[in-house]
Amino acid sequence: IIEELRVEYEGRAAVLFIDVWKHPEQGARFGVQGIPTQIFYDAGGREVGRHVGFLDKESIRDTFAKLGVR
């Protein structure tokens, strides 16, 4: 889902996947407590949303829309 969204939103939103098993320091850096965790940032780099657990593609699209990503 993340890879599909990365392609779909290219040039409009940065969609990144970090494998915290391979990069545990990044998990600590972003305060990841459970896997998967989706963290949403606004254009200024401020965290505006966080979800722990599975999140379907449509829910992620809805969050992007609420953040003004078209």
Secondary structure, 3 states (H helix, E strand, C coil): CHHHHHHHCCCCCCCCCCCCCCCHHHHHHCCCCCCCEEEEECCCCCEEEEEECCCCHHHHHHHHHHCCCC
